[in-house]
Amino acid sequence: MAELRRNRDWFSELCFCILTANYTAEGGMCIQKAADFSALDERRIRALLKRCGHRFPNVRAKYICEAKKHENALAALKKMRNDAERREWLVKNVKGLGYKEASHFLRNVGFFDVAIIDRHILNVLAEYGIIEKPKTLTPKKYLEIEGRLRKIARRLHMPLGELDFYLWWMKTGKILK
């Protein structure tokens, strides 16, 4: 029973991360609270997303329904060697997740050795001269910037996920999840 509950909780977090791509975390949290994604079909998810004002209700409803096939497989992430391997599996297998969203999911379920690199993190790093803000964030560039953050985190003796969370808070003043 506990395993089933964890699968549902993790799947809910996965759906939250699918929803927040090119959307707001606050909006994603509001939708997440309103739905048991495991129990809804695509039509109902789409209607919910439209009601809540999501920017991309059709494609996100489709991604969430496609992700259902991985709901029970999410527990297998614990058995993988490291967070980078977990993230690669998510990006490869869950439509709608890139490095940022996959890292966000991992953070929300307790894995802290990947960075959530969004525009806020990029802005802080650019303001302090650590990086030149990229025009686009390719997977290669994402990993390069994450490597720089990892070096800083090591020097500070803190987990990578804690460092980027702090940088995000510095820029936004918010603590959400």
C-alpha positions as CSV (number, residue, x, y, z in Angstrom):
1,M,0.0,0.0,0.0
2,A,2.8,2.4,0.8
3,E,4.4,1.7,-2.6
4,L,1.2,2.5,-4.3
5,R,0.9,5.8,-2.4
6,R,4.5,6.7,-3.3
7,N,3.9,5.9,-6.9
8,R,0.8,8.2,-6.9
9,D,2.7,11.0,-5.1
10,W,5.6,10.8,-7.4
11,F,3.3,10.7,-10.4
12,S,1.6,13.8,-9.1
13,E,5.0,15.5,-8.9
14,L,5.9,14.4,-12.4
15,C,2.6,15.9,-13.7
16,F,3.4,19.1,-11.8
17,C,6.8,19.3,-13.5
18,I,5.2,18.7,-16.9
19,L,2.7,21.5,-16.2
20,T,5.3,24.1,-15.1
21,A,7.4,24.0,-18.4
22,N,6.8,27.5,-19.9
23,Y,4.3,28.1,-17.2
24,T,4.4,29.2,-13.5
25,A,5.2,27.0,-10.5
26,E,2.2,28.7,-8.7
27,G,-0.1,27.8,-11.5
28,G,1.2,24.2,-11.6
29,M,0.7,23.9,-7.8
30,C,-2.9,25.1,-8.1
31,I,-3.7,22.6,-10.8
32,Q,-1.9,19.8,-8.9
33,K,-4.0,20.4,-5.8
34,A,-7.2,20.2,-7.9
35,A,-6.5,16.9,-9.6
36,D,-5.7,13.2,-9.2
37,F,-4.0,12.9,-12.6
38,S,-3.9,9.1,-12.3
39,A,-7.7,8.9,-12.3
40,L,-8.5,11.4,-15.1
41,D,-8.5,10.8,-18.8
42,E,-7.1,13.2,-21.3
43,R,-10.4,15.0,-22.0
44,R,-10.9,15.8,-18.3
45,I,-7.3,16.9,-17.8
46,R,-7.6,19.2,-20.8
47,A,-10.8,20.7,-19.4
48,L,-9.2,21.2,-16.0
49,L,-6.2,22.9,-17.5
50,K,-8.4,25.2,-19.6
51,R,-10.5,26.1,-16.5
52,C,-7.3,26.9,-14.6
53,G,-5.9,29.1,-17.4
54,H,-2.9,26.9,-18.4
55,R,-1.2,28.2,-21.5
56,F,-0.9,24.9,-23.2
57,P,-3.9,22.7,-22.1
58,N,-4.0,20.4,-25.1
59,V,-0.3,19.4,-25.3
60,R,0.1,19.2,-21.5
61,A,-2.9,17.0,-21.1
62,K,-1.5,14.7,-23.8
63,Y,1.9,14.6,-22.1
64,I,0.4,13.7,-18.7
65,C,-1.7,10.9,-20.2
66,E,1.4,9.6,-22.1
67,A,3.4,9.7,-18.8
68,K,0.8,7.4,-17.1
69,K,2.6,4.4,-18.6
70,H,5.6,5.3,-16.4
71,E,3.7,5.8,-13.1
72,N,4.7,2.5,-11.6
73,A,8.2,2.6,-13.1
74,L,9.1,5.8,-11.2
75,A,10.0,3.8,-8.1
76,A,12.8,2.2,-10.2
77,L,14.6,5.6,-10.2
78,K,15.8,4.8,-6.7
79,K,17.7,1.8,-7.9
80,M,19.7,3.8,-10.5
81,R,23.3,4.7,-9.8
82,N,23.1,8.5,-9.6
83,D,20.9,11.5,-10.2
84,A,22.4,12.2,-13.7
85,E,21.3,8.7,-14.7
86,R,17.9,9.3,-13.3
87,R,17.5,12.5,-15.1
88,E,18.7,11.0,-18.4
89,W,16.1,8.3,-18.0
90,L,13.3,10.8,-17.4
91,V,14.3,13.0,-20.4
92,K,14.5,10.0,-22.7
93,N,11.3,8.4,-21.6
94,V,8.9,11.0,-20.4
95,K,7.6,13.3,-23.2
96,G,7.4,16.9,-22.2
97,L,10.5,16.8,-19.8
98,G,13.8,18.4,-20.6
99,Y,16.7,18.7,-18.2
100,K,15.2,21.5,-16.2
101,E,11.8,19.8,-15.6
102,A,13.4,16.4,-15.0
103,S,15.8,18.0,-12.4
104,H,12.8,19.7,-10.8
105,F,11.0,16.4,-10.5
106,L,14.0,14.7,-9.0
107,R,14.4,17.6,-6.5
108,N,10.8,17.3,-5.5
109,V,11.1,13.6,-4.7
110,G,14.3,13.9,-2.8
111,F,17.3,13.8,-5.1
112,F,19.6,16.8,-4.9
113,D,22.6,16.2,-7.1
114,V,21.2,17.9,-10.2
115,A,20.5,21.6,-10.8
116,I,17.3,23.3,-11.8
117,I,18.6,25.9,-14.2
118,D,16.0,28.4,-15.2
119,R,16.0,32.0,-16.3
120,H,16.4,33.1,-12.7
121,I,19.5,31.0,-12.1
122,L,21.0,32.1,-15.5
123,N,20.4,35.8,-14.6
124,V,22.1,35.4,-11.2
125,L,25.1,33.6,-12.7
126,A,25.4,36.2,-15.5
127,E,25.1,39.1,-13.0
128,Y,28.0,37.8,-11.0
129,G,30.1,37.1,-14.1
130,I,30.1,33.4,-13.7
131,I,28.6,32.7,-17.1
132,E,27.7,34.6,-20.2
133,K,23.9,34.2,-20.4
134,P,23.2,31.9,-23.4
135,K,20.6,32.8,-26.0
136,T,19.3,29.2,-25.9
137,L,19.9,26.6,-23.3
138,T,20.8,23.4,-25.2
139,P,21.4,20.2,-23.3
140,K,25.2,20.6,-23.8
141,K,25.0,24.2,-22.4
142,Y,22.8,23.1,-19.5
143,L,25.3,20.5,-18.4
144,E,28.2,23.0,-18.8
145,I,26.4,25.5,-16.6
146,E,25.5,22.7,-14.1
147,G,29.2,21.8,-14.0
148,R,30.1,25.3,-13.0
149,L,27.4,25.3,-10.3
150,R,28.7,21.9,-9.1
151,K,32.2,23.3,-8.6
152,I,30.8,26.2,-6.6
153,A,28.6,23.9,-4.5
154,R,31.7,21.7,-3.7
155,R,33.7,24.8,-2.6
156,L,30.8,25.8,-0.3
157,H,30.4,22.2,1.0
158,M,26.7,22.2,0.1
159,P,24.5,20.0,-2.1
160,L,24.1,21.2,-5.7
161,G,20.3,21.3,-5.3
162,E,20.6,23.5,-2.2
163,L,22.9,26.0,-4.0
164,D,20.6,26.5,-6.9
165,F,17.6,26.7,-4.6
166,Y,19.3,29.5,-2.7
167,L,20.2,31.3,-6.0
168,W,16.6,31.0,-7.1
169,W,15.4,32.4,-3.8
170,M,18.0,35.3,-4.1
171,K,16.4,36.3,-7.4
172,T,12.7,35.7,-6.7
173,G,12.4,36.0,-3.0
174,K,10.1,33.0,-3.1
175,I,10.1,29.5,-1.5
176,L,7.5,27.3,-3.1
177,K,8.4,23.6,-3.0
